[in-house]
Amino acid sequence: MYSLIVTAKLNDVDPQAWLAHVLAKTAQHPANRLDELLPWNWQPQQTVARQAA
């Protein structure tokens, strides 16, 4: 757990938000796109929604 939290912090990602998102999405996320869930590729949902607008 510590390494996950520190990795998120090193990538300027809120560890709690990132981990909650990853745990919620892992079951239905395609295995060949798991790299999208890594902290350095992840964006909070609010940021994604703003970019789409």
C-alpha positions in Angstrom: 0.0 0.0 0.0 2.8 2.4 0.9 4.4 2.1 -2.6 1.0 2.8 -4.3 0.5 5.9 -2.2 4.0 7.2 -2.7 3.9 6.5 -6.5 0.7 8.5 -6.7 2.1 11.4 -4.7 5.3 11.4 -6.9 3.0 11.9 -9.9 1.1 14.7 -8.4 -2.1 12.6 -8.0 -4.4 12.5 -5.0 -3.7 8.9 -3.7 -7.2 8.5 -2.2 -9.0 9.6 -5.4 -6.8 7.5 -7.6 -7.0 4.4 -5.6 -10.8 4.6 -5.2 -11.1 5.1 -9.0 -8.8 2.2 -9.8 -10.5 -0.2 -7.4 -13.9 0.7 -8.7 -12.9 0.3 -12.4 -10.5 -2.7 -12.3 -13.2 -5.3 -12.7 -14.7 -3.9 -15.9 -11.6 -2.3 -17.4 -10.0 -4.2 -20.3 -6.8 -6.0 -19.4 -5.0 -4.7 -22.5 -5.6 -1.1 -21.3 -4.5 -1.4 -17.7 -1.7 1.1 -18.3 -4.5 3.8 -18.4 -5.0 3.2 -14.7 -1.4 3.9 -13.7 -0.9 7.1 -11.7 1.2 8.8 -14.3 -1.6 8.2 -16.9 -4.6 8.8 -14.7 -6.6 12.0 -14.6 -9.4 12.8 -12.2 -12.9 12.6 -13.6 -13.4 16.3 -13.2 -10.4 17.1 -15.5 -11.6 14.6 -18.1 -15.1 16.1 -18.1 -13.7 19.6 -18.6 -11.5 18.6 -21.5 -14.5 17.0 -23.2 -16.5 20.2 -23.0 
